[in-house]
Amino acid sequence: MNNLRANLHSKVHNWMDTMGFRLNSSETNEKKKETINHYFFETFNFWEKAKADEPGKTKFLCFDPYGEQLKVKSLLDLQEAFYDNISQLK
């Protein structure tokens, strides 16, 4: 399972780089050894939550156009939310 999560992490970051996402902010909780990165592209936002000692357990959370939270279980989940958000702009 850790391999699948690590694979999701690399797929998401490769896609983000291709699309041109930018890091908006980053917060670190030293006690929990946890970092939350906030990324954006136009009106689409999502968070990446990672623990320093458990990189395979990185979690992604994005927001649909109505502000609802969507857990990202695959790259396809993130892409669908992104393209749905972009289509709402037209």
Secondary structure as UniProt FT lines:
FT   HELIX           2..19
FT   STRAND          22..29
FT   TURN            30..33
FT   STRAND          34..41
FT   TURN            42..43
FT   STRAND          44..51
FT   TURN            52..53
FT   STRAND          54..63
FT   TURN            65..66
FT   STRAND          69..72
FT   HELIX           75..87
FT   TURN            88..89
//
